[in-house]
Amino acid sequence: MVVLKGPVRFRFRRPEDDVDVLVQGEASWVQSVREDLGLSDVGWVQPLAVTGSSSTPAIAVDDEDEVDEGGIVDDGDIVVDEGPVSLPGPPPDPSRIPVVRRIIGSVSLDEEMEKLGIEKPHPPTVAELEELIEDMEAPDPLTSVVSSDPMAEAWLQSLMHAAVRKFGVTALPVEIIDEVAGDLLDRHGDGLDAWLDGMWRMGKLVKVHGADKVGYGPTPAWLEAD
């Protein structure tokens, strides 16, 4: 409940006694007049709108202090329940809201992504990865992590970083890693597979099992290590 402030109107009517009292003014002054007239516990008190019509309900209290129309008188203070508030501007017009209907499943995510300029992630080919490797400068050996081969691990990290950032993939098949960077890693075949598996056991890589292939991808912590 909120104490009324500002301009208000007090009205008390008792037709059977030919009594009709109307007082308008600041809330504190109107309250003092009510007290002087002995009308503190009866009548209606209504805030006067200053910018237009107000939807705040008036207070109505009879001789027994019963609540009527959402308001009461409490300890001599004029109070009123918070009612609906008139909002500025014209009333809402639902007919002006455009209606967009689509059949469920009809939206093409690829087309919408293309409109936004977002490339669809796709597994990189060997040729695409080899081109990236050729354009790379030789990385510095890793020094912030324990490694049996810091230089080979730095090359693998560079390859994984390019695959994630450029193509949006989270892992590369072992065969692709072997063909693209086997010489740089100085490992091929079973030796490469065993080395990658060891890095997975150390928590540096994640292992992904496909239908007929096994792939490895970087963990975020290892990918940011230098």
C-alpha positions as CSV (number, residue, x, y, z in Angstrom):
1,M,0.0,0.0,0.0
2,V,1.1,3.5,-0.8
3,V,0.5,6.7,1.1
4,L,-1.4,9.2,-1.1
5,K,0.5,12.4,-2.0
6,G,-0.3,15.2,-4.3
7,P,-3.8,16.5,-5.2
8,V,-6.7,14.3,-4.0
9,R,-10.5,14.6,-3.7
10,F,-12.4,13.7,-0.6
11,R,-16.1,13.0,-0.9
12,F,-18.6,12.1,1.8
13,R,-22.3,11.8,1.2
14,R,-25.2,10.9,3.5
15,P,-28.4,11.7,1.5
16,E,-30.7,10.8,4.3
17,D,-29.2,13.6,6.5
18,D,-28.8,15.9,3.5
19,V,-25.0,15.8,3.9
20,D,-22.7,16.2,0.9
21,V,-19.0,17.1,1.6
22,L,-16.5,17.6,-1.2
23,V,-12.9,18.7,-0.4
24,Q,-10.1,18.9,-3.0
25,G,-6.4,19.8,-2.5
26,E,-3.1,18.4,-1.3
27,A,-3.4,15.1,0.5
28,S,-2.0,16.4,3.8
29,W,-4.3,19.4,3.8
30,V,-7.4,17.3,2.9
31,Q,-6.5,14.9,5.7
32,S,-6.3,17.7,8.2
33,V,-9.7,19.1,7.1
34,R,-11.2,15.6,7.5
35,E,-9.8,15.4,11.0
36,D,-11.2,18.8,11.8
37,L,-14.6,17.8,10.5
38,G,-14.5,14.4,12.3
39,L,-14.7,12.6,9.0
40,S,-11.4,10.7,9.1
41,D,-13.0,7.3,9.1
42,V,-15.7,7.8,6.4
43,G,-16.0,8.8,2.8
44,W,-13.9,8.4,-0.3
45,V,-10.5,9.6,-1.1
46,Q,-9.4,9.6,-4.7
47,P,-6.1,10.9,-6.3
48,L,-6.6,13.5,-8.9
49,A,-4.8,12.9,-12.2
50,V,-2.4,15.6,-13.3
51,T,-1.8,14.3,-16.9
52,G,-5.1,12.6,-17.7
53,S,-7.5,10.1,-16.3
54,S,-6.2,7.9,-13.6
55,S,-7.2,4.2,-13.1
56,T,-6.2,4.1,-9.4
57,P,-9.2,3.1,-7.4
58,A,-10.7,5.5,-4.8
59,I,-10.8,4.7,-1.1
60,A,-14.1,4.1,0.5
61,V,-14.5,3.5,4.3
62,D,-17.7,3.4,6.3
63,D,-18.2,4.0,10.0
64,E,-16.9,0.5,10.8
65,D,-13.7,0.9,8.9
66,E,-14.6,-1.8,6.4
67,V,-12.6,-1.9,3.2
68,D,-14.4,-1.0,0.0
69,E,-13.2,-0.4,-3.6
70,G,-9.6,-1.5,-2.7
71,G,-8.7,1.1,0.0
72,I,-8.5,1.5,3.8
73,V,-7.7,4.1,6.4
74,D,-4.9,3.0,8.7
75,D,-3.7,5.0,11.8
76,G,-5.0,8.3,10.3
77,D,-2.9,7.9,7.1
78,I,-4.7,7.8,3.8
79,V,-3.5,4.7,1.9
80,V,-4.5,2.9,-1.2
81,D,-3.8,-0.4,-2.7
82,E,-1.6,-0.3,-5.8
83,G,-4.0,-0.8,-8.7
84,P,-3.5,-0.8,-12.4
85,V,-1.5,2.1,-13.7
86,S,-2.4,4.0,-16.9
87,L,0.3,3.7,-19.4
88,P,1.3,6.6,-21.7
89,G,0.5,6.5,-25.3
90,P,-2.3,4.9,-27.3
91,P,-3.6,1.5,-26.3
92,P,-2.0,-1.6,-27.9
93,D,-3.3,-2.5,-31.3
94,P,-2.7,-6.2,-32.0
95,S,-3.7,-5.8,-35.6
96,R,-0.5,-3.8,-36.3
97,I,1.8,-6.6,-35.2
98,P,2.9,-8.5,-38.3
99,V,2.0,-12.2,-38.3
100,V,4.8,-14.6,-39.3
101,R,3.8,-18.2,-39.9
102,R,6.2,-21.0,-40.8
103,I,5.6,-24.7,-41.2
104,I,7.5,-26.5,-38.5
105,G,10.7,-27.8,-39.9
106,S,10.6,-25.6,-43.0
107,V,13.5,-23.3,-41.9
108,S,16.8,-24.1,-43.6
109,L,19.5,-23.5,-41.1
110,D,22.2,-23.5,-43.8
111,E,20.4,-20.7,-45.7
112,E,19.8,-18.7,-42.5
113,M,23.5,-19.0,-41.5
114,E,24.6,-18.0,-45.0
115,K,22.5,-14.8,-44.7
116,L,24.2,-14.0,-41.5
117,G,27.6,-14.6,-43.1
118,I,28.3,-17.7,-41.0
119,E,30.2,-20.4,-42.7
120,K,28.9,-23.9,-42.1
121,P,31.6,-26.0,-40.4
122,H,32.9,-28.8,-42.6
123,P,35.7,-31.4,-42.1
124,P,38.8,-30.0,-43.8
125,T,40.4,-32.0,-46.6
126,V,44.0,-33.0,-46.6
127,A,44.8,-30.4,-49.3
128,E,43.2,-27.6,-47.1
129,L,45.2,-28.6,-44.1
130,E,48.4,-29.0,-46.0
131,E,48.0,-25.5,-47.4
132,L,47.6,-24.2,-43.9
133,I,50.7,-26.0,-42.7
134,E,52.7,-24.6,-45.6
135,D,51.7,-21.1,-44.7
136,M,52.7,-21.5,-41.0
137,E,55.9,-20.4,-39.5
138,A,57.7,-23.0,-37.4
139,P,56.4,-22.8,-33.9
140,D,58.5,-22.5,-30.8
141,P,58.8,-25.7,-28.7
142,L,56.3,-25.9,-25.8
143,T,57.7,-24.9,-22.5
144,S,54.7,-24.6,-20.2
145,V,53.7,-28.2,-20.2
146,V,55.6,-31.5,-19.5
147,S,56.4,-33.1,-22.9
148,S,58.6,-35.8,-24.2
149,D,58.8,-34.0,-27.5
150,P,58.1,-30.3,-27.2
151,M,58.7,-29.5,-30.9
152,A,56.4,-32.2,-32.2
153,E,53.7,-31.2,-29.7
154,A,54.0,-27.6,-30.8
155,W,53.4,-28.6,-34.5
156,L,50.4,-30.7,-33.4
157,Q,49.0,-27.8,-31.4
158,S,49.3,-25.5,-34.4
159,L,47.5,-28.0,-36.6
160,M,44.7,-28.5,-34.1
161,H,44.4,-24.7,-33.5
162,A,43.9,-24.2,-37.3
163,A,41.4,-27.0,-37.5
164,V,39.3,-25.6,-34.7
165,R,39.5,-21.9,-35.6
166,K,39.3,-22.2,-39.4
167,F,37.0,-25.1,-39.9
168,G,35.1,-25.4,-36.7
169,V,35.9,-29.1,-36.1
170,T,36.8,-30.5,-32.7
171,A,38.8,-33.5,-33.8
172,L,40.8,-34.9,-36.7
173,P,41.1,-38.5,-37.8
174,V,44.5,-40.2,-37.1
175,E,44.9,-40.9,-40.8
176,I,44.5,-37.2,-41.6
177,I,47.0,-36.2,-39.0
178,D,49.4,-38.7,-40.3
179,E,49.1,-37.6,-43.9
180,V,49.2,-33.9,-43.2
181,A,51.8,-33.6,-40.4
182,G,53.4,-37.1,-40.0
183,D,56.8,-35.8,-41.2
184,L,56.7,-32.7,-39.0
185,L,55.8,-34.9,-36.0
186,D,58.4,-37.5,-37.0
187,R,55.8,-40.2,-36.4
188,H,53.7,-42.4,-38.7
189,G,51.3,-45.3,-38.4
190,D,51.2,-47.2,-35.1
191,G,53.9,-44.9,-33.7
192,L,51.8,-41.8,-34.3
193,D,48.7,-43.6,-32.9
194,A,50.5,-44.6,-29.7
195,W,51.9,-41.1,-29.2
196,L,48.4,-39.5,-29.6
197,D,47.0,-42.1,-27.3
198,G,49.6,-41.2,-24.7
199,M,48.7,-37.5,-24.9
200,W,45.1,-38.4,-24.5
201,R,45.9,-40.4,-21.3
202,M,47.7,-37.3,-20.0
203,G,44.6,-35.2,-20.6
204,K,46.0,-33.1,-23.4
205,L,43.8,-34.5,-26.1
206,V,40.3,-35.9,-26.3
207,K,39.6,-39.1,-28.2
208,V,36.6,-39.4,-30.6
209,H,35.4,-42.8,-31.8
210,G,33.7,-42.7,-35.2
211,A,32.0,-45.5,-37.1
212,D,35.3,-46.9,-38.5
213,K,37.9,-44.2,-37.5
214,V,39.4,-42.8,-34.3
215,G,40.1,-39.1,-34.1
216,Y,41.8,-36.8,-31.6
217,G,41.1,-33.2,-30.7
218,P,42.6,-30.7,-28.3
219,T,41.5,-29.9,-24.8
220,P,41.1,-26.1,-24.2
221,A,43.9,-26.0,-21.6
222,W,46.4,-27.7,-23.8
223,L,45.4,-25.7,-26.9
224,E,46.2,-22.5,-25.1
225,A,49.5,-23.8,-23.6
226,D,52.8,-22.4,-24.9
